[in-house]
Amino acid sequence: MRDFGPQISRRYLPNSAERPGTEGNQFLFTRDLPLGIMPNRINRDAQFRVVLEPEDEEVTERLVPMLDIGRFTRQDLTEATVEFVERVAELIGYRGEALFELVGDGPDAFPKLAPLPPSPVMRAPGGFYQLIPKADRAELKASAAVRIPSKKLWRVKLPRNLGGVRGHRRMLAALGERSSLTPNFILRTPDMGRSVGYDFAAHRRACEVGIERATRRWGTIPSRFRVDGTTEYFLFSRRLAFKHAQAELRDHIFSELNRLLGRLQIEHRIRVEGLKSPAEIEKTLLRLRAGELTVSEAMRIDDP
């Protein structure tokens, strides 16, 4: 196993606490994205488990610390994988990609994965540059950018069918633009815009439509629950669409993780059992659309 050496990147930017995707509907989306992407720890289906193929206790013991990128240390492969997928999904929600530095943890250990904060990272020949905001440079004793060799970086990008990196950032920008139901110009008029024909109800409706268009690849943000003026079918079909998108993202994260294991010359793969696949959820959506299922039957998609 190659020794990737000590950490080069800055894992925390102390004076740049504001993250992308933290305003209004942006916040709702980035908060909801990792929720439910893996089974709930309390009500977890007994059939759900994470499997290492081929099974190997020694490799499992070395792999669990590598996946330890969440807020809590996990000793079990299933628990560590659940936390891992949720954390990767959370980071992808902020910028459309998640970046990790491979850090050496001893000659016989698998490398640690050190998440980079959701701040700009530029790609250049032979490596990546983590941009350090001016406010943080003095405290971190860092220059304007930290160069990370390509061999030390693992990058998980949002797949194109979910918008890709650029499409995701455009979506977040659109959600941010529609986070306030009060446009700035009406605050500069004595009658809250009535004299110039401002219609609050029409503006709110336009925002609602704009949000649904922005999240067309994902479905309705779960925390928004219901869009005024729509049908029950629209509500639950869009909620199922969000579950479908989460399942696609989950499968993508597992695919990228297994590619990383191959890159590290680890001849094992991680497989998950007991979860609905994107194809199964899509089939449910099609049956709901065709009238073969009631709404209540379709929403049992998460039942064991």
N, C-alpha and C positions, 0 to 999 in steps of 0.2 A: 504494500500500500504506500503510495507516494505521500511524503510529508509536505503538507501545503504551507507550513510555517505559521508564524504568528499573524494575528489580525492586523490588517492595514487600514481598512475602512473605518470611518467614524460611525459607530452604532447609534449614537444619540447626539442630536444637535440642541444644546441646552437653551439657546435663545431664539429658537425657531420652532416654538411649540405648535404654531398654527399649521395644520395639515390641509392638503387639498381635500375637497369633499366634506367640508364641515359646516356648510350653510344650508339651513332649511331642508329642502328635498334631497340635496346632496347627502346630508347627514343621514336622512332616513334610508337612502339606498345603501350607503356604505355600512351602516349599522346592521341592516337586514340581510345583506348578502351572505355573511357566514352563518347566520342563524338557520338551523335546520338543514344545512348542507350535509351534515353527518347526524347520526341518531342522537337524540337527547340522552344525556348521561343517566338521568333518573328513570325515564320510561323506555330504556333501550330494549329493542326487540331481542329476545334470547337467541334468535336465529342469526343475528348479525355478528360477524367476526372478521378479523383481518388475518389473512393467511400468508405465510412466507413460503414460496415455492422455489426449490424443494425445501422441506422443513429442515432447520438446523438450529439447535439451541444456542450454539456458540455465536453464530452469525446474528441471531435475534438479540442476544445480549449486547452485541457491539452496535447493532442498528438502532436500538431504542434511544441511546444517548444522542445519536446523530439527528434523530427526529425531534429532539427536545428543543423546540423553538418557541413554545407557548409560554404562558404565564405561570404554569405549574409543572413541576417535574413529575414525569410518569415513568413507571417501572415496567409496565405491561405494553406489548406491541400494539394491541388494539387501542388502548387509552392514548398512547403516544401518537398513533396515526390519526385518531380523531382530532386531537389538539393540533396536530401538524396541519391537516387539511383546512381546519377552521382558520388558522393563523395565515396560511398562504392566501386563502380566499379574502381575508380581511385586507391584507396588503394589496392584493390585486384590485380590490374595490377602490382604493385611493387614487391609483395612477394607471390602472390597466395592466400592471406588471408587478412582479415581486422579484427582488434581487437579493441574493445571498452570497456572502463570501465563504469559501471553503477554508477552514482554519484547522491547522494541524493540532492533534490532541494526543500525540505520542506515536511511536513507530508501529505499534500493533493495533491502534484504534482507528475506527473510521473517522473521517474529518467531521468537525462540528460545522453546523450551518449558522452563520451569523447574519441575521436579517439586516439589510440596509434600511434606514428610515425612508419614508415615502417622499423623498426630495429628488431634484433633478440629477440624473446620471447620464453622461454623454458617452457614446461609443466612439472609439478611435482605433486605427490599425494596431493590433496587438494588445489591446486592453480597453478598459473603461475608466472614466474620470468621474468621481463623485464630487459634485460641486458643493463647496462649503460656503454658506451665506456669510457675508461680511461681518454680521453681528456675532458670529460664532468663532471666527478665526483666531482672535487673540486668546480666548479662553481655552480653545482646543490646541493652540500652538500649531495651527495648520495653515497651509497656503490656500489659494483660491480653489484648488482642486487636489484630490488625492487619486493617484493612478493605481488601478487595480488590474494586474495581468489577467488576461482572458481565462487562463487555466485555473485561476482562483475564484472565478465568478460563476454562479448558477443563476440563470434567468428564466422565469416562468411568465410567459406573456399570455394575455387573454387571447383565445382563439378567434379567428376572423368571423366565424359564424355568430359570435357574441359581440362583434364590433371591433375587435382588435384593440391595440393600445391607443391609437389616435382616435378611433371612433368612440372609445370609452371616455376619453378626456373631453371630446366634443359633447357627449351625452351629459357628463357632469357639469360642463359649462352651461348647457341648456337648462338643466335642473336648477342651477344656481340663479339663472336669470328669472326663473319662475318661482323663486322662493318667497318673494314678497308680494302680497296681494294689494299693496298700496304703492303705486308708482310715485316717484319722487316729485313729478311736476305738480301733483294735486296739493302737495304740502305748501307750494308757493302761491296758491290761490286762496282768497279769503273764504270761498264757499266750497272747498274740497272738490273743485273741478266741475261743479254742476253748470256753471256759466259757459263752459266750453264743451258741454255735452258728454262729460265723463259718466259712464254707467258702470257702477261697481259690479253688479251681477254679470254683465257681459264680460267685463275684464276677468272676473274670477272664472267664468266658464272657459274663456280663451286660455287661461293658465292651466286649467284641468286638462283640456284637449292637448295643449303643448307638452305637458308632462307625460301623458300617455303616448304621444308620438315619439318623444325622446327615448322612452323605455320600451319601444315596440319590440325589440329583440328579447326583452326580459319578461314582459308582462307587468302587471301592476305591482308597485312596491307594496309589500304586505302591510306595512304600518299605515298606509293610506286607506286601506280597506275598501271603501266604496267611493266611486266617482258619481257625483250627483247627476241625475238624469239618465243613468244607464240601467240596463236590465240585470236581473239576477244571473242570467247566463253570462253576460259580459263580465260581471264581477268574478265568478268562480272559474270561468275559462281562463281569465287573465291571471288568476292566482295559481292555477295549474301550470300555466305557461311559465311563471316564475320558478316553480318547482322543477319544470323541465330544464330551464336554463341552469339552475343550480346543479342538477344531475349532470348536465353536459360539462360544466366547469369542474365538478368533482372528478369525472372520468379523465378530463384533461390533466388535472393535477397528478392523478395516479400515473398516467402515461408519462408525464414529464419526470416524475420521481423514478420510475423504472428506467427511463433513459439515463438518468443521473447514475443509478446503480451500475448500468452497463459502462458508462464513462469511467467509473471508478474501478472497473474490472471486478465487480461483485456479481458473481454468477447466480443471483437469486432475483426473484421478482415478488412484489407485494400485490396481493389480490384481495378484494373485499367481497364478502358474501352477505346476502340477506337484504340488499337494498334494491329499490326499484331502479331499473335502467332508464335512460332517456327514451329508448324505443318503447318501453312499457308505458311510460307516462304519455308519450305522444299517441299511442294507441287509445289510451283512455280519453284524451282530448278529442280524437276523431270520433269515437263512439258517442261522446257527449254531444258533439256537433251534429251527428246523424240522428240524435234522439233515441239512441239505444240505451242510454244511461240517464238516470235522474241526476240532478245536481248533488244530492246527498250521497248517492252511490259513487259518483266520480270523486268526491272529496275524501273518500276512504282510501285514497291512494297511499297514504302513510300507514294504514293499518297493517298488522302482521299478516 
